[in-house]
Amino acid sequence: MDPLIKVKEAHLKGILPDDVFDLVIKRFPLVVSGIDRIESASGINYPIAYVDPSLVISSSSSYDYGILFARTIPLIFENQLQVVIQISAPLVAYGLKGTIHAILAHEFLHYLDLIKKVSKMELLSDEISGNLFENVYADSTRLFEPRVVFNDKTLLLHITKKFPAGFKDYKLEDKTVKFWIKKNLPSTNITMDTNIIKLSTEALAKIKLDPILIRKMKELEEKNTKIRKKKYF
């Protein structure tokens, strides 16, 4: 799969202007280097990733909204779980290298959390909340500690800076608003209660997972438990 296929199609259809398309293509190597870095720092293969030509905006039941620069999407095909990381074009176009790598790493933690839950038959449905603050809190408490997964100090620093309590990068957000939203480039609006995962018990029971990955997950869980115990006591 060409990770830029959707961006190229949007450009051919005139949905993405030349300057934006050229910028995404020029800066895509930052995504590649980020994925290589994460694989090296974790010893685990990164799931399939592609760049989406639209910006995902998530709103809650109140008046707040957030920009989702990347999403982790599970797909079930012939009893196989295929996880795909959707990366927004504005992140590639306007994000700094450290920001891009931090977001890719954060989505990788979502991927690992998903694999962990599926392997334990826990993923009947994720918690639903219509409040962005509550979702940020849930997001930060259920994922693996980054230092358990990654042995790259610089990458860990990027993650810590960008995700102290939910993702924040004012420069990236400002650029996205100015050069993407205000120019009416492609955007997709979703509500928080649609950005969840639901799988039936029957579907979960049929899913086959890589035994090597499952073994690695157990090792990470043990390390994660030890670190969190030290953190709380």
Phi, psi and omega in degrees: 000128176283116183295348181251009186301317182292325177293317179295320179295318179296325179291316179298327180277357180082010180283322176253127179291162184304315185295321179291316179301312181299322181293318179297315180297317182297322186264357180302327177305336176294325176292315180300315180294327178294316179295316177300319181296316181295318178296319179293322184281342184247335185076016181234139179293139177284142177293172177301136180228146176214158180264126178264136183283008180237163178258131179263122179247124183252128179245158178249186181289343177264207184263359182277157178212161179221155177262126178262104183281346176201155179219149175257120187240120177271137177233139178252122181221115180051052178062019176246137177271121176243113180263133181239135176261118179265118182252129182282143179303320179300327177297315180294319184289321191241351183280144173288161181305313181298323179293314180300314181294322180295317181291319176299320179293321180296318178293328176296324176294324175297319178300313180296320178297321179296314179299318180300314183292320179295318181296335180258008180059036183260352191265058174288317172193145177281162180293143181254132175214136179267007182247126184298323179296317179297322179292323177298317180296314180298321180299318185283336185268341185261344183277161174297148172297129182305324182289345175284326187268318189250137177251028181249108184298320180292319178297318178298323178295318178300315181296315180298319181291319186274337183233058177292323176199072188092152184289135175215123173211094187298323180296315179296317180295319179297315179296321181295317178296314184290313188262351181241298184295313182290342177265008177058038174282164189307129178221148177237127180259129176228161174259159184301325183284355173262346181270053181229169182246131177227122176227140180284160177300321180297316180295319180298318184296333184270347185290132178255130180243153178295119181299329178293319178294321179297319178297319178296322180297320179296321178297317180295320179299317179298315178295319181296318179298317180296316181294319181290328176295317178296324183294319184273339182242000000 
